[in-house]
Amino acid sequence: MAQLFEILSTLPRRDFAAGETIIAEDSTTGMLFFLIKGEVEVSKGEVPLASTSEPGSVFGEMSPLLGTSHRASVRAVEPSSFYVVED
């Protein structure tokens, strides 16, 4: 994991407050988010699907790979930081 964060540390960093939406369902951001710290919840509609606080977790990858909109929302449960890959 240390090697991954060493590579990612050159990328832009974004911070989100608790309750803030990181990825909105049906949006298209063209971004990948790598969790540095914090906790997030993934949901579809109003249904929670998963939550994680595991550093290195990746969000939003399927949308740019498939050229589609995001199929679920990601929300910060607590203040969270991410390395962000755009386009």
N, C-alpha and C positions, 0 to 999 in steps of 0.2 A: 504494500500500500504506500510506503514511503516513496518508492520510485514513481508511482502514479502521481502523487501530489507534487513531487519535484517537477515533473513535466507540466502538470496543470497549473502550477504557480505562475507561469508566464501569461496565463489567460486573464481576461477581465474578471473581476469579482463583483458579485451583487449580493446585497443583504436585504432580507425581507423581515418585516415585523410579524409577530404572532397574529394570526388571522388573515394575513395578506395572501392573495392569490398569486402563485408563481406561474402557473399555466392554467388557462381557462379552457374548459372543454369546448370543442368545436372551433377553437382559434387556430391560427397558423403563425407560429413565431419564428420558425427556422432555427431555433436554438436548442442546444443540449445543456442541461444543468447537472453539474457534479456536486453533490452535497459535501460541504466542508465540515459544517457543524450545525446542530439544531435538530428539529424533528418536523417531518411533513406527513400529511395525510393525502392519499390518492382516493378520489371519489368519482363516481359516474352518476350524474344527476345528483340526487340527494343521498345516494347509497355509498357509504364508506367501503372501499375495497381493501385498503392496506395502509399501514403507517410504518415509518422507519426513521431511525436516527443514526443509521450506519454510514459513517463517512465513506465517500466514494460511490455511493448510490447514484445512479444515472436516471434522469427524467427527461422526457420529451424526444427520445431518440427515434421512435417509430415514425413520427410525423415527417421529419426531413428525409428519412430514408425511403419512405413510401410515397412522398409527395402528397400527403393528405393532411387534414386538420387533426388536432389532438383529440383523442377519443376519451380522455378523462381529464379531470381537474387535479391540480396539485396545489395544496394550501399549506402554509407554514403553521404548525401547531404551536411552536415557540420560535423566538427569534432564530433565523436560519441564514447561513451564508453558503454561497455557491460559486464555483468557477463556471464560467459561461463560454460556450463555443457558439459563435454565430455563423450562419450560412456555411 
